[in-house]
């Protein structure tokens, strides 16, 4: 059976135009790894001197490509990125390691660098051996045709059950110069990143030291990609890599507390949050994009734990899909989180509507008003648990029959 190809209701009317970034080029081809009639292999070529920062899945059954990237990030030098869709190259034993080595060697030869400067990612079916020899020879050709403007092609080539390519860009001033940041991501199901199947690749012409780039990538991922969930399942392949070519022409950013580093931090956060939210907005089978806010927790970590308990609750997610303002599902999710909460001070809101406060149904609660609010495509659920000052926000989506259809047929 074919996958449900229903488009997400959040498919953008127009994709952002990501400008060329000095020092990086892209190419994409149809390599026949799994799909027919679409591209499924992407190459990014980086100029010498480029550096990488990254966060990778904590899954104990991670893919061969994740293990490869984890090792290469120790030095963080970067000249090429190769990503394939259709096969995750995970749970493939030695054959998976051999496929990674062969791909890296082909990329290193095509670009003219060491294999230690090549980064890899794979997404698709888990457990199927990947024949890298069937497509590695295409990388030489791709290196020759790579273009600074092929952002959309690159983003499209890495999709699996995604219904639209996800791109984002921004810029910031570093001294008198303008730094540009652009990136793309894929992800639709198996989304509950713990890093840090979700992949994101971000590029900038900023001149920044590798240790600082790594530090900022780790910190920002925790507030963006680690704050989204579609279905509570962490992929074997989660990879977020940020590459800096250093070609914008200004002084190097090396001190975290400097105005230059703070400006770059804010711009990178903007792009990473945009991409993370786009992943949720393409959640398999979704009809609603949901923001969950938790305040009054014992700590920020406790608030995040409560928020994720809500965002991962099938009962709450299906209630939202059914446009039911069932605040009892919220009470349940808060309670099951294991974090401290004061039952008699609990306050629950759906959008501007207070459903419960001081531990019970709000006296002026209007079922009709709440029901009308639940018809919106974007829903906000807010809870104050009445303990302390901890707060957190996560982003999720509803759970529909469409999710079951897509995943029941995934390997067919």
C-alpha positions in Angstrom: 0.0 0.0 0.0 1.2 3.5 -0.6 1.6 6.1 2.1 -1.1 8.6 2.8 0.0 11.6 0.8 -2.3 14.1 2.4 -0.5 17.4 2.7 0.0 19.0 6.1 -2.4 21.9 6.6 0.7 24.0 7.4 2.4 23.6 4.0 3.7 27.1 3.4 2.2 29.1 0.6 5.7 30.1 -0.4 9.0 28.6 0.7 11.7 31.1 2.0 14.3 32.1 -0.5 17.6 31.2 1.2 20.4 33.4 -0.2 23.7 32.0 -1.3 26.1 31.6 1.6 29.8 32.0 0.8 31.7 28.8 1.0 28.9 26.2 0.6 27.3 24.6 -2.5 24.6 21.9 -2.8 23.6 19.1 -5.2 20.9 16.5 -5.2 20.2 13.5 -7.4 17.9 10.6 -7.8 20.0 7.6 -6.7 17.2 5.0 -6.5 18.0 4.1 -2.9 14.3 3.4 -2.2 12.1 6.0 -4.0 11.1 6.2 -7.6 10.9 9.4 -9.5 12.4 11.7 -6.8 15.8 12.8 -5.5 17.1 10.9 -2.5 20.8 11.8 -2.2 22.2 15.3 -1.1 25.7 16.6 -1.1 26.9 19.8 0.5 30.4 21.0 -0.4 32.2 23.3 2.0 35.3 25.4 1.3 38.5 24.7 3.2 38.6 26.2 6.7 35.0 25.4 7.5 34.1 24.1 10.9 31.2 22.1 12.4 29.2 21.9 15.6 26.6 19.3 16.2 24.2 17.4 18.5 23.3 13.7 17.9 20.7 11.3 19.2 21.3 9.6 22.5 19.6 6.5 21.2 21.4 3.4 22.3 20.6 1.9 18.9 21.8 4.8 16.8 22.7 4.6 13.1 26.2 4.0 11.7 26.2 7.6 10.4 25.5 9.0 13.9 28.5 7.1 15.2 30.6 8.4 12.3 29.6 12.1 13.0 30.1 11.8 16.7 33.8 10.8 16.0 34.3 13.6 13.4 32.9 16.3 15.7 35.9 15.8 18.0 37.9 17.9 15.7 35.0 19.6 13.9 36.7 20.3 10.6 34.3 20.1 7.7 34.4 19.9 3.9 31.5 17.8 2.9 28.1 16.5 4.0 26.3 13.5 2.4 22.7 12.6 3.3 20.5 9.9 1.9 16.8 9.2 2.3 15.0 5.9 2.1 17.4 3.8 4.2 18.4 4.8 7.8 21.5 2.5 7.8 20.6 1.7 11.4 20.7 -1.8 13.0 22.8 -2.9 10.0 25.9 -4.2 11.8 29.3 -4.2 10.0 27.6 -3.7 6.7 26.4 -0.4 7.9 29.9 0.7 9.0 31.2 -0.4 5.6 28.6 1.6 3.8 29.5 4.7 5.9 33.2 4.2 5.1 32.6 3.8 1.4 30.4 6.9 1.2 32.9 9.0 3.1 35.8 7.9 0.9 33.8 8.7 -2.2 32.9 12.2 -0.8 36.5 12.9 0.3 37.8 12.0 -3.2 35.2 14.1 -4.9 35.8 17.1 -2.8 39.5 16.7 -2.3 39.7 16.3 1.5 40.2 13.8 4.3 37.5 11.4 5.3 37.6 13.0 8.8 36.2 16.2 7.2 33.1 14.4 5.8 29.8 14.2 7.7 27.1 11.7 6.9 23.4 11.2 7.7 20.8 8.6 6.6 17.1 8.5 7.1 14.4 5.9 6.2 13.7 2.3 7.0 15.6 0.8 10.0 17.3 -2.6 9.6 17.7 -2.8 5.9 21.3 -3.1 4.6 22.3 -0.2 2.5 24.3 -0.7 -0.7 26.4 2.4 -0.8 28.2 1.1 -3.8 25.1 1.6 -5.8 25.2 5.4 -5.3 28.6 6.4 -4.0 29.9 6.9 -7.6 27.3 9.7 -8.1 29.0 11.9 -5.5 31.9 12.8 -7.9 29.3 14.1 -10.4 27.4 16.0 -7.7 30.5 17.8 -6.5 31.0 19.1 -10.1 27.4 20.4 -10.4 26.9 21.7 -6.9 25.4 25.2 -6.7 25.2 27.9 -4.1 21.5 28.4 -4.8 20.2 24.7 -4.7 18.8 25.0 -1.2 15.3 23.8 -2.2 16.7 20.8 -4.0 18.9 19.8 -1.1 16.0 20.1 1.4 13.7 18.1 -0.9 16.2 15.2 -1.3 16.3 14.3 2.4 12.6 13.9 3.0 10.8 10.7 3.8 7.2 10.9 5.0 7.5 14.7 5.0 4.9 16.5 3.0 7.0 19.7 2.4 10.7 20.7 2.4 11.6 22.8 5.5 13.8 25.8 5.0 14.7 28.8 7.1 17.1 31.8 6.9 18.0 35.0 8.7 20.9 37.3 9.0 22.6 39.5 11.7 25.2 42.2 12.0 28.6 41.3 13.3 30.4 44.6 13.5 29.9 46.3 10.1 29.5 43.0 8.3 26.3 40.9 7.7 26.4 37.3 8.6 23.9 35.0 6.9 22.4 31.8 8.3 20.4 29.3 6.3 19.3 25.7 6.8 16.9 22.9 6.2 15.4 20.0 8.1 13.4 16.8 7.6 11.1 15.1 10.0 7.5 14.1 10.2 7.3 11.0 12.5 9.5 9.3 15.0 10.0 12.8 16.5 11.0 13.2 20.1 14.6 14.3 19.8 16.8 13.5 22.7 20.2 14.9 21.7 20.8 16.4 21.6 13.9 10.1 12.1 14.9 14.0 12.4 17.8 15.7 10.5 18.8 19.3 10.3 21.7 21.0 8.5 22.4 24.7 9.0 25.1 26.7 7.3 26.5 30.2 7.9 29.4 32.3 6.6 30.2 33.4 10.1 33.8 33.3 11.3 33.5 31.5 14.6 35.8 29.1 16.5 34.8 25.5 16.4 34.6 25.1 20.2 32.2 28.1 20.5 30.1 26.9 17.6 29.8 23.5 19.2 28.8 25.1 22.6 26.1 27.3 21.0 24.7 24.5 18.9 24.3 22.3 21.9 22.7 25.0 24.0 20.3 26.2 21.4 19.3 22.6 20.3 18.2 22.0 23.9 15.7 24.9 23.7 14.5 24.2 20.1 14.8 20.7 18.7 14.8 19.1 22.1 11.5 20.9 22.9 9.4 19.3 20.1 7.6 16.0 20.0 5.2 14.4 17.5 4.8 10.9 18.9 7.3 10.5 21.8 9.6 8.2 19.7 13.3 9.1 19.5 14.9 8.3 16.2 18.0 6.2 15.7 19.2 8.9 13.4 18.6 12.4 15.0 21.3 14.7 13.8 21.6 18.5 13.9 24.8 19.9 12.3 25.8 23.6 12.0 28.6 24.5 9.6 30.5 27.8 9.5 32.6 28.6 6.5 34.2 31.8 8.0 33.8 33.6 4.6 31.8 36.7 5.7 34.9 38.8 6.1 34.7 40.0 9.6 36.8 39.3 12.8 36.5 35.8 14.3 33.9 35.3 17.0 35.6 33.5 19.9 34.2 34.9 23.2 30.8 33.6 24.3 29.9 36.8 26.2 30.9 39.2 23.4 28.2 41.3 21.6 29.2 39.5 18.4 28.6 36.0 19.9 25.3 37.1 21.4 24.0 38.5 18.1 25.0 35.2 16.3 23.4 33.2 19.1 20.1 35.0 18.7 20.1 34.6 14.9 21.0 30.9 15.1 18.3 30.4 17.7 15.8 32.0 15.3 16.7 29.5 12.5 16.8 26.5 14.7 13.4 27.3 16.3 11.8 27.9 12.9 13.0 24.6 11.6 12.0 22.7 14.8 8.5 24.1 14.6 8.2 23.3 10.9 9.0 19.6 11.7 6.1 19.6 14.2 3.9 21.3 11.6 4.5 18.4 9.3 3.8 15.8 11.9 2.4 12.7 10.4 -1.4 13.0 10.0 -1.7 16.2 12.1 -4.5 18.7 11.9 -3.4 20.9 14.9 -0.1 22.6 15.9 0.0 22.7 19.7 2.1 24.9 22.0 2.3 23.7 25.6 3.3 26.2 28.3 4.1 25.1 31.9 4.7 27.6 34.7 4.9 27.4 38.5 7.1 24.2 38.5 9.8 23.4 40.9 12.5 24.1 38.2 12.7 24.6 34.5 13.7 21.0 34.1 10.6 19.9 36.0 8.4 22.2 33.9 9.8 20.7 30.7 9.2 17.2 32.0 5.5 18.1 32.7 5.2 19.8 29.3 6.5 16.7 27.5 4.2 14.5 29.5 1.3 16.6 28.1 2.8 16.7 24.6 3.3 13.0 24.5 -0.1 12.0 26.0 -2.1 10.0 23.4 -5.3 10.9 25.3 -4.7 14.6 25.3 -3.5 14.6 21.7 -6.6 12.7 20.5 -8.8 15.0 22.5 -7.2 18.0 20.7 -7.7 16.2 17.4 -11.4 15.8 18.2 -11.6 19.5 19.2 -12.5 18.6 22.7 -11.4 21.0 25.4 -11.0 18.1 27.8 -9.0 19.6 30.6 -9.2 16.3 32.6 -6.6 14.9 30.1 -4.3 17.8 31.2 -4.8 17.0 34.8 -3.9 13.4 34.1 -0.8 14.3 32.1 0.5 16.6 34.8 0.0 14.0 37.5 1.7 11.2 35.5 4.8 13.3 34.9 6.2 12.4 38.3 7.1 16.1 39.0 5.8 18.0 41.9 2.4 19.8 41.4 -0.1 21.3 43.8 -3.5 19.9 43.0 -5.3 22.7 44.8 -3.4 25.5 43.0 -3.5 24.0 39.5 -4.6 26.5 36.7 -5.4 25.3 33.2 -6.0 27.4 30.1 -6.8 26.6 26.5 -5.8 29.7 24.6 -7.3 32.7 26.6 -10.0 30.5 28.2 -9.4 29.5 31.8 -10.9 26.1 32.2 -9.7 25.3 35.7 -8.2 27.3 38.6 -7.4 26.7 42.3 -7.6 22.9 41.7 -11.1 22.8 40.2 -13.3 23.8 37.3 -13.4 27.6 36.9 -16.7 29.0 37.9 -17.0 31.2 34.8 -15.8 28.5 32.4 -17.8 28.5 29.1 -17.9 25.2 27.3 -19.1 26.9 24.1 -16.3 29.4 24.1 -13.7 26.7 24.7 -15.2 24.5 22.0 -15.1 27.3 19.5 -11.4 27.9 20.3 -10.6 24.3 19.7 -11.6 24.6 16.1 -8.4 26.7 15.5 -5.5 25.1 13.6 -3.1 26.4 16.2 -3.9 25.6 19.9 -2.2 26.8 23.1 -2.4 24.8 26.3 -1.1 26.5 29.5 -0.8 25.0 33.0 0.5 26.6 36.2 1.3 23.8 38.7 1.6 26.1 41.7 4.9 25.1 43.1 7.7 27.5 42.2 9.2 29.6 39.4 10.1 26.9 36.8 8.8 27.3 33.3 9.1 25.6 29.9 7.5 25.6 26.5 7.3 22.7 24.1 5.6 22.2 20.7 3.6 19.2 19.6 0.7 18.3 17.4 -2.5 16.3 17.6 -2.8 12.5 17.0 -5.2 11.4 14.3 -6.1 8.3 12.2 -3.7 9.7 9.6 -0.7 8.9 11.8 -1.8 5.3 12.1 -2.4 5.0 8.4 1.0 6.3 7.5 2.9 4.2 10.0 0.9 1.0 9.4 1.9 1.2 5.7 5.4 2.5 6.2 7.4 -0.4 4.8 4.8 -1.4 2.2 
